[in-house]
């Protein structure tokens, strides 16, 4: 009942905006009906008013300021009216105690900051233990264990791919031989039966390896949780009881002494990259950090530590671990083939999200489904992939002019999306990285850099040196 009433109060709210000004020595008055709250920026609405009413262009700053103040005060009055209406309706529909109880339950059950300690589930308890270990000497051991699990999973995936490839090659030889002997040794029915048996065999093999990977994943997850829990309990026990044996939380069996070439730069491949600090916003500006990188986007997901090497030579892994259970997660947008539509119903431009705790530099992956429209010679801002926040640069059929047009379109769209986010998420700084295909020339990379700095307003450093010392 309250929701229905609030909806009726909020619908079709318009108020008359009155603006007095002088034009050609005469006092003029503009009166227009303005929707409250404004769904567009006051600056854009003013531009429409000037164009529709043929107003002098010099009125724009003063008119924009007056409209902004009118929208703010009118929106506040509307919210006060809605709140008062809701309180009055609540007195008729339900008791105050019931309303307070329902809101209290909603906060304690849905918001981590208001949840009671006794109500926290196992995931919350584990996150607290994990974060406490990341700020101790156990961090290296923690990351080394994760790296070991990642290598084991990579090995299992490689074995699966090799087994499937070997079976496909065997099936191809058998099918070719059967077709070549068609009418002599085999018949059409024999070829059909062989093809059906090949499909069954491959399906069974894929099912077997999927089960193996799932079991390995569950085993690693269980062992990892037990290890974190045991080490955390030992450290707490050692902190509260100094007389407890130190061996109970020693990590020696997992650790490896640092070698002379442990932090050698041979592990790190040179790549082109450039960073920018930009300002966004018309009146209240916010600062954001951008980075243009030339490389393989999957490198953000891969572990780069060699077997037996130290994870401390990869400082980004430390940063990923420290921010894992926080509100500042790192994400990456990957293009996914639109063939997913056949099995899941996901269409081009739609996104499905996966969460990860054991990738190199990201914790959230946004899989953006894309079709062949991104390969066309022209692409508009209404393309489903652009609407899905990103479009891809494909290595096939690419020219310099084609790349520059795509880069300019994509950066302009991202800038618009960032300004949209700023309006409702507050003045929070963002760190964005733009990845271009590995192997492009330095000239093209510099061209991309120039386009980026031209579209975004790059922050200019102040020169504080005196004129005498210049």
VEXDREN-2710 file (C-alpha; in Angstrom, 1 decimal):
% VEXDREN-2710
k/r/px/py/pz
1/UNK/0.0/0.0/0.0
2/UNK/2.8/2.4/0.9
3/UNK/4.7/1.6/-2.3
4/UNK/1.7/2.2/-4.4
5/UNK/1.1/5.6/-2.7
6/UNK/4.7/6.6/-3.1
7/UNK/4.5/5.7/-6.8
8/UNK/1.5/8.0/-7.3
9/UNK/3.2/10.8/-5.5
10/UNK/6.3/10.5/-7.6
11/UNK/4.6/10.2/-11.0
12/UNK/4.3/13.1/-13.4
13/UNK/5.7/15.7/-11.0
14/UNK/6.1/19.1/-12.8
15/UNK/6.7/22.6/-11.5
16/UNK/6.8/26.0/-13.1
17/UNK/10.2/27.4/-13.4
18/UNK/10.3/31.3/-13.7
19/UNK/13.3/33.2/-14.9
20/UNK/13.5/37.0/-15.2
21/UNK/16.0/38.6/-17.5
22/UNK/16.6/41.7/-19.6
23/UNK/16.8/41.6/-23.4
24/UNK/17.3/44.7/-25.5
25/UNK/16.6/46.9/-22.5
26/UNK/13.3/45.3/-21.8
27/UNK/12.4/43.1/-18.8
28/UNK/11.4/39.6/-19.9
29/UNK/10.1/36.6/-18.1
30/UNK/10.5/32.9/-19.0
31/UNK/8.0/30.4/-17.5
32/UNK/8.3/26.7/-18.4
33/UNK/7.1/23.5/-16.9
34/UNK/10.0/21.4/-15.6
35/UNK/9.8/17.7/-14.6
36/UNK/11.0/17.1/-11.1
37/UNK/13.5/15.6/-10.6
38/UNK/15.3/16.4/-13.9
39/UNK/16.3/13.2/-15.7
40/UNK/19.0/15.1/-17.7
41/UNK/21.7/17.6/-16.6
42/UNK/20.6/21.2/-16.1
43/UNK/23.1/22.4/-18.7
44/UNK/21.5/20.2/-21.4
45/UNK/18.0/21.3/-20.4
46/UNK/19.1/24.9/-20.6
47/UNK/20.5/24.3/-24.1
48/UNK/17.1/23.0/-25.1
49/UNK/15.3/26.0/-23.6
50/UNK/17.6/28.4/-25.5
51/UNK/17.1/26.6/-28.8
52/UNK/13.3/26.3/-28.4
53/UNK/12.6/29.9/-27.1
54/UNK/15.3/31.6/-29.1
55/UNK/16.9/33.0/-26.0
56/UNK/20.2/35.0/-26.1
57/UNK/23.2/32.7/-25.7
58/UNK/24.8/34.9/-23.0
59/UNK/22.0/33.9/-20.6
60/UNK/23.3/30.3/-20.5
61/UNK/25.5/30.5/-17.3
62/UNK/22.9/32.5/-15.3
63/UNK/20.0/30.3/-16.5
64/UNK/21.9/27.1/-15.8
65/UNK/22.7/28.2/-12.2
66/UNK/19.1/29.3/-11.6
67/UNK/17.7/26.0/-13.0
68/UNK/20.1/23.9/-11.0
69/UNK/19.1/25.7/-7.8
70/UNK/15.4/25.3/-8.7
71/UNK/15.8/21.6/-9.4
72/UNK/17.7/21.0/-6.2
73/UNK/15.1/22.8/-4.0
74/UNK/12.2/21.3/-5.8
75/UNK/13.6/17.7/-5.6
76/UNK/14.2/18.2/-1.8
77/UNK/10.6/19.4/-1.4
78/UNK/9.3/16.4/-3.4
79/UNK/11.3/14.0/-1.3
80/UNK/10.0/15.6/1.9
81/UNK/6.5/15.3/0.6
82/UNK/7.0/11.6/-0.3
83/UNK/8.5/10.9/3.1
84/UNK/5.7/12.6/5.0
85/UNK/3.1/10.8/2.9
86/UNK/4.8/7.5/3.6
87/UNK/4.8/8.2/7.4
88/UNK/1.1/9.1/7.3
89/UNK/0.2/6.1/5.3
90/UNK/2.2/3.9/7.6
91/UNK/0.1/4.9/10.6
92/UNK/-2.9/3.6/8.8
93/UNK/-1.5/0.4/7.3
94/UNK/0.8/-1.0/10.0
95/UNK/2.2/-0.2/13.4
96/UNK/5.4/1.7/13.8
97/UNK/7.1/-1.1/15.7
98/UNK/6.4/-3.5/12.8
99/UNK/7.9/-1.1/10.3
100/UNK/11.0/-0.5/12.4
101/UNK/11.4/-4.3/12.9
102/UNK/11.2/-5.0/9.1
103/UNK/13.7/-2.3/8.3
104/UNK/16.1/-3.5/11.0
105/UNK/15.9/-7.0/9.6
106/UNK/16.5/-5.7/6.1
107/UNK/19.7/-3.9/7.2
108/UNK/21.1/-6.6/9.4
109/UNK/20.5/-9.3/6.8
110/UNK/21.5/-7.5/3.6
111/UNK/24.2/-5.0/4.7
112/UNK/27.5/-6.2/6.1
113/UNK/28.2/-3.1/8.1
114/UNK/25.0/-3.6/10.2
115/UNK/25.1/-7.4/10.5
116/UNK/25.6/-8.8/14.0
117/UNK/28.6/-10.9/14.8
118/UNK/26.5/-13.9/15.7
119/UNK/24.7/-13.7/12.4
120/UNK/27.8/-13.8/10.2
121/UNK/27.9/-16.9/8.0
122/UNK/31.0/-19.0/7.2
123/UNK/31.9/-16.9/4.2
124/UNK/32.1/-13.8/6.3
125/UNK/34.2/-15.5/9.0
126/UNK/36.6/-16.9/6.4
127/UNK/37.0/-13.4/4.9
128/UNK/38.0/-12.0/8.3
129/UNK/40.5/-14.7/8.8
130/UNK/41.9/-14.3/5.3
131/UNK/42.3/-10.6/5.6
132/UNK/44.1/-10.9/9.0
133/UNK/46.6/-13.3/7.4
134/UNK/47.3/-11.0/4.5
135/UNK/48.8/-8.5/7.0
136/UNK/51.2/-11.0/8.6
137/UNK/54.3/-12.9/7.6
138/UNK/52.0/-15.7/6.4
139/UNK/51.2/-13.7/3.2
140/UNK/54.0/-15.1/1.1
141/UNK/53.1/-18.7/2.1
142/UNK/49.4/-17.9/1.4
143/UNK/50.2/-16.7/-2.1
144/UNK/52.7/-19.5/-2.7
145/UNK/50.0/-22.1/-1.9
146/UNK/47.6/-20.4/-4.3
147/UNK/50.2/-20.4/-7.0
148/UNK/50.8/-24.1/-6.4
149/UNK/47.0/-24.8/-6.8
150/UNK/47.0/-22.7/-10.0
151/UNK/49.8/-24.7/-11.5
152/UNK/48.1/-27.9/-10.6
153/UNK/44.9/-26.7/-12.3
154/UNK/46.8/-25.6/-15.4
155/UNK/48.4/-29.0/-15.6
156/UNK/45.0/-30.8/-15.4
157/UNK/43.5/-28.5/-18.0
158/UNK/46.5/-29.2/-20.3
159/UNK/46.0/-32.9/-19.9
160/UNK/42.3/-32.6/-20.7
161/UNK/43.0/-30.6/-23.9
162/UNK/45.6/-33.1/-25.0
163/UNK/43.3/-36.0/-24.4
164/UNK/40.5/-34.4/-26.4
165/UNK/42.9/-33.4/-29.2
166/UNK/44.2/-37.0/-29.4
167/UNK/40.7/-38.4/-29.5
168/UNK/39.7/-36.0/-32.2
169/UNK/42.7/-36.9/-34.3
170/UNK/42.0/-40.6/-33.9
171/UNK/38.3/-40.1/-34.8
172/UNK/39.3/-38.2/-37.9
173/UNK/41.6/-41.0/-39.1
174/UNK/39.0/-43.6/-38.5
175/UNK/36.3/-41.6/-40.2
176/UNK/38.5/-40.8/-43.2
177/UNK/39.4/-44.5/-43.6
178/UNK/35.8/-45.5/-43.3
179/UNK/34.8/-43.0/-46.0
180/UNK/37.6/-44.0/-48.3
181/UNK/36.4/-47.7/-48.1
182/UNK/32.8/-46.7/-48.6
183/UNK/31.1/-49.3/-51.0
184/UNK/34.0/-51.7/-50.6
185/UNK/34.2/-52.6/-46.9
186/UNK/31.8/-50.1/-45.3
187/UNK/28.4/-48.8/-46.0
188/UNK/26.6/-45.5/-45.4
189/UNK/25.1/-47.0/-42.2
190/UNK/28.5/-48.0/-41.0
191/UNK/29.8/-44.4/-41.5
192/UNK/26.8/-43.0/-39.7
193/UNK/27.2/-45.5/-36.8
194/UNK/30.9/-44.6/-36.5
195/UNK/30.2/-40.9/-36.4
196/UNK/27.5/-41.4/-33.7
197/UNK/29.9/-43.5/-31.7
198/UNK/32.6/-40.8/-32.0
199/UNK/30.2/-38.2/-30.6
200/UNK/29.3/-40.4/-27.6
201/UNK/33.0/-41.1/-26.9
202/UNK/33.9/-37.4/-27.0
203/UNK/31.0/-36.6/-24.8
204/UNK/32.0/-39.2/-22.2
205/UNK/35.6/-37.9/-22.3
206/UNK/34.5/-34.3/-21.8
207/UNK/32.2/-35.4/-18.9
208/UNK/35.0/-37.4/-17.3
209/UNK/37.5/-34.5/-17.4
210/UNK/34.9/-32.0/-16.2
211/UNK/34.3/-34.2/-13.2
212/UNK/38.1/-34.5/-12.6
213/UNK/38.5/-30.7/-12.7
214/UNK/35.5/-30.2/-10.4
215/UNK/36.9/-32.7/-7.9
216/UNK/40.3/-31.1/-8.0
217/UNK/38.8/-27.6/-7.5
218/UNK/36.8/-28.8/-4.5
219/UNK/39.8/-30.6/-3.0
220/UNK/41.9/-27.5/-3.3
221/UNK/39.2/-25.3/-1.9
222/UNK/38.7/-27.6/1.1
223/UNK/42.5/-27.9/1.8
224/UNK/43.0/-24.1/1.4
225/UNK/40.2/-23.3/3.8
226/UNK/41.5/-25.7/6.4
227/UNK/45.0/-24.3/6.1
228/UNK/43.8/-20.7/6.5
229/UNK/41.6/-21.7/9.5
230/UNK/44.4/-23.6/11.2
231/UNK/47.1/-21.0/10.7
232/UNK/44.7/-18.2/11.9
233/UNK/43.8/-20.2/15.0
234/UNK/47.5/-20.8/15.8
235/UNK/48.3/-17.2/15.4
236/UNK/45.5/-16.1/17.6
237/UNK/46.5/-18.6/20.2
238/UNK/50.1/-17.4/20.1
239/UNK/48.9/-13.8/20.5
240/UNK/46.7/-14.5/23.5
241/UNK/49.0/-17.0/25.1
242/UNK/52.7/-16.2/24.7
243/UNK/53.7/-19.5/26.3
244/UNK/52.1/-21.5/23.5
245/UNK/54.6/-23.3/21.2
246/UNK/55.8/-21.3/18.2
247/UNK/55.9/-24.4/16.1
248/UNK/52.1/-24.4/15.9
249/UNK/52.0/-21.6/13.4
250/UNK/55.4/-22.0/11.7
251/UNK/55.3/-21.8/7.9
252/UNK/58.6/-23.3/7.2
253/UNK/57.5/-26.3/5.2
254/UNK/55.8/-24.0/2.6
255/UNK/58.5/-21.3/2.4
256/UNK/61.5/-21.0/0.3
257/UNK/64.6/-18.9/1.0
258/UNK/65.1/-16.0/-1.3
259/UNK/67.7/-16.6/-4.0
260/UNK/70.0/-14.0/-5.6
261/UNK/68.1/-13.8/-8.8
262/UNK/64.6/-14.1/-7.3
263/UNK/63.7/-10.6/-8.3
264/UNK/65.4/-10.7/-11.6
265/UNK/63.6/-8.8/-14.4
266/UNK/63.8/-11.8/-16.7
267/UNK/60.4/-12.9/-15.5
268/UNK/58.9/-9.6/-16.6
269/UNK/58.4/-9.0/-20.3
270/UNK/58.7/-5.5/-21.6
271/UNK/55.5/-3.9/-22.7
272/UNK/54.4/-0.5/-24.0
273/UNK/52.2/1.4/-21.5
274/UNK/51.4/5.0/-20.6
275/UNK/49.4/6.4/-17.7
276/UNK/47.1/9.5/-17.5
277/UNK/45.4/11.4/-14.7
278/UNK/42.2/13.0/-15.9
279/UNK/39.4/15.2/-14.6
280/UNK/35.7/14.5/-15.3
281/UNK/32.6/16.6/-14.5
282/UNK/31.2/19.9/-15.4
283/UNK/31.0/21.7/-12.0
284/UNK/32.2/19.2/-9.4
285/UNK/35.2/17.5/-11.0
286/UNK/36.6/14.1/-10.0
287/UNK/40.0/12.7/-10.6
288/UNK/40.5/9.3/-12.3
289/UNK/43.6/7.3/-13.4
290/UNK/43.8/5.7/-16.9
291/UNK/46.4/3.4/-18.3
292/UNK/47.0/2.4/-21.9
293/UNK/48.7/-1.0/-22.2
294/UNK/49.9/-3.0/-25.1
295/UNK/49.7/-6.7/-24.3
296/UNK/47.6/-9.9/-24.1
297/UNK/44.6/-9.2/-22.0
298/UNK/44.7/-12.7/-20.6
299/UNK/48.0/-11.9/-19.0
300/UNK/45.9/-10.1/-16.3
301/UNK/44.5/-13.5/-15.4
302/UNK/47.6/-15.8/-15.7
303/UNK/50.0/-16.5/-12.9
304/UNK/53.5/-15.5/-13.9
305/UNK/55.5/-17.1/-11.1
306/UNK/57.6/-20.0/-12.2
307/UNK/57.5/-23.3/-10.3
308/UNK/59.7/-22.9/-7.2
309/UNK/59.9/-19.1/-7.7
310/UNK/58.7/-16.5/-5.1
311/UNK/55.4/-14.7/-5.5
312/UNK/57.0/-11.6/-4.0
313/UNK/58.6/-11.1/-7.4
314/UNK/55.1/-10.4/-8.6
315/UNK/53.9/-7.5/-6.5
316/UNK/50.5/-7.3/-8.2
317/UNK/49.6/-10.6/-6.6
318/UNK/50.1/-9.1/-3.2
319/UNK/47.8/-6.2/-4.1
320/UNK/45.1/-8.6/-5.5
321/UNK/45.2/-10.6/-2.2
322/UNK/45.0/-7.5/0.0
323/UNK/41.9/-6.2/-1.9
324/UNK/40.1/-9.6/-2.3
325/UNK/37.5/-9.1/0.4
326/UNK/37.0/-5.4/0.0
327/UNK/34.9/-2.9/-2.0
328/UNK/37.7/-2.0/-4.3
329/UNK/37.9/-5.1/-6.5
330/UNK/39.7/-5.2/-9.9
331/UNK/37.8/-6.3/-12.9
332/UNK/38.4/-7.0/-16.6
333/UNK/36.0/-7.1/-19.6
334/UNK/36.4/-10.0/-22.0
335/UNK/34.6/-10.6/-25.2
336/UNK/32.6/-13.9/-25.3
337/UNK/31.4/-15.5/-28.5
338/UNK/27.7/-15.2/-29.2
339/UNK/27.4/-19.0/-29.7
340/UNK/26.5/-19.0/-26.0
341/UNK/23.0/-18.0/-27.2
342/UNK/22.3/-21.6/-28.3
343/UNK/22.7/-23.0/-24.9
344/UNK/22.1/-20.2/-22.4
345/UNK/19.9/-17.7/-24.3
346/UNK/22.4/-14.9/-23.7
347/UNK/22.3/-12.3/-26.5
348/UNK/24.9/-10.1/-28.0
349/UNK/25.6/-7.1/-25.8
350/UNK/24.6/-8.9/-22.6
351/UNK/27.1/-9.6/-19.8
352/UNK/27.5/-12.5/-17.4
353/UNK/29.9/-12.1/-14.4
354/UNK/32.2/-14.6/-12.8
355/UNK/34.0/-14.1/-9.5
356/UNK/37.6/-15.3/-8.9
357/UNK/40.1/-15.4/-6.0
358/UNK/43.1/-17.0/-7.7
359/UNK/43.7/-14.9/-10.8
360/UNK/46.8/-12.8/-11.2
361/UNK/45.5/-9.2/-11.2
362/UNK/41.6/-9.4/-11.3
363/UNK/38.9/-10.7/-9.1
364/UNK/35.8/-10.1/-11.3
365/UNK/35.5/-10.9/-15.0
366/UNK/32.7/-9.3/-17.1
367/UNK/32.1/-11.6/-20.1
368/UNK/30.6/-9.4/-22.8
369/UNK/28.8/-11.4/-25.5
370/UNK/29.7/-10.1/-28.9
371/UNK/28.7/-11.1/-32.5
372/UNK/30.3/-10.4/-35.9
373/UNK/28.9/-6.9/-36.0
374/UNK/32.1/-5.6/-34.3
375/UNK/34.0/-6.7/-37.4
376/UNK/31.9/-4.4/-39.7
377/UNK/33.5/-1.4/-41.4
378/UNK/31.3/0.9/-39.4
379/UNK/29.8/0.7/-35.9
380/UNK/27.5/3.0/-34.1
381/UNK/27.0/3.9/-30.4
382/UNK/23.8/1.9/-30.5
383/UNK/25.5/-1.4/-31.3
384/UNK/24.7/-4.0/-28.6
385/UNK/28.4/-4.4/-27.8
386/UNK/28.9/-0.7/-27.3
387/UNK/25.7/-0.7/-25.1
388/UNK/27.4/-3.6/-23.2
389/UNK/30.2/-1.1/-22.2
390/UNK/32.9/-2.3/-24.6
391/UNK/33.7/-3.4/-28.1
392/UNK/36.8/-5.3/-29.3
393/UNK/39.7/-4.6/-31.6
394/UNK/40.1/-7.7/-33.8
395/UNK/43.4/-8.5/-35.4
396/UNK/41.9/-9.5/-38.7
397/UNK/41.0/-7.0/-41.4
398/UNK/42.4/-4.1/-39.4
399/UNK/43.8/-0.9/-41.0
400/UNK/45.3/2.1/-39.3
401/UNK/42.3/4.3/-40.0
402/UNK/39.9/1.5/-39.0
403/UNK/41.7/1.2/-35.6
404/UNK/41.8/4.9/-35.0
405/UNK/38.0/5.3/-35.6
406/UNK/37.2/2.4/-33.3
407/UNK/39.5/3.7/-30.6
408/UNK/38.0/7.1/-30.7
409/UNK/34.4/5.7/-30.6
410/UNK/35.2/3.4/-27.7
411/UNK/37.0/6.0/-25.6
412/UNK/34.2/8.5/-26.1
413/UNK/31.6/5.9/-25.0
414/UNK/33.7/5.0/-22.0
415/UNK/34.0/8.7/-21.0
416/UNK/30.2/9.0/-21.2
417/UNK/29.7/5.9/-19.1
418/UNK/32.2/7.2/-16.5
419/UNK/30.4/10.5/-16.3
420/UNK/27.1/8.6/-15.8
421/UNK/28.5/6.6/-13.0
422/UNK/29.9/9.7/-11.3
423/UNK/26.4/11.3/-11.2
424/UNK/25.0/8.5/-9.0
425/UNK/28.0/6.9/-7.3
426/UNK/29.6/10.1/-5.9
427/UNK/33.0/11.6/-6.4
428/UNK/35.0/8.3/-6.2
429/UNK/38.2/8.0/-8.2
430/UNK/38.4/5.2/-10.7
431/UNK/41.4/3.4/-12.1
432/UNK/40.9/2.2/-15.7
433/UNK/43.2/0.2/-18.0
434/UNK/42.8/0.0/-21.7
435/UNK/44.4/-3.0/-23.4
436/UNK/45.4/-3.0/-27.0
437/UNK/46.5/-6.1/-29.0
438/UNK/50.0/-7.3/-28.4
439/UNK/52.5/-6.7/-31.3
440/UNK/51.3/-3.3/-32.6
441/UNK/53.9/-0.8/-33.6
442/UNK/55.1/2.0/-31.3
443/UNK/53.8/4.6/-33.7
444/UNK/50.3/3.2/-33.5
445/UNK/50.5/2.9/-29.7
446/UNK/51.6/6.6/-29.6
447/UNK/48.6/7.4/-31.8
448/UNK/46.3/5.7/-29.4
449/UNK/47.9/7.6/-26.6
450/UNK/47.3/10.9/-28.3
451/UNK/43.7/10.1/-29.0
452/UNK/43.2/9.2/-25.3
453/UNK/44.7/12.4/-24.0
454/UNK/42.7/14.4/-26.5
455/UNK/39.3/12.9/-25.5
456/UNK/39.8/12.9/-21.8
457/UNK/40.8/16.1/-19.9
458/UNK/44.3/15.2/-18.7
459/UNK/45.4/16.8/-15.5
460/UNK/48.3/19.3/-16.1
461/UNK/51.0/19.3/-13.4
462/UNK/51.8/22.7/-11.9
463/UNK/55.3/24.2/-12.5
464/UNK/56.3/25.7/-9.1
465/UNK/59.8/26.8/-10.2
466/UNK/60.5/30.5/-10.2
467/UNK/61.0/32.4/-13.4
468/UNK/64.6/33.0/-12.4
469/UNK/65.4/29.3/-12.2
470/UNK/63.6/28.4/-15.5
END
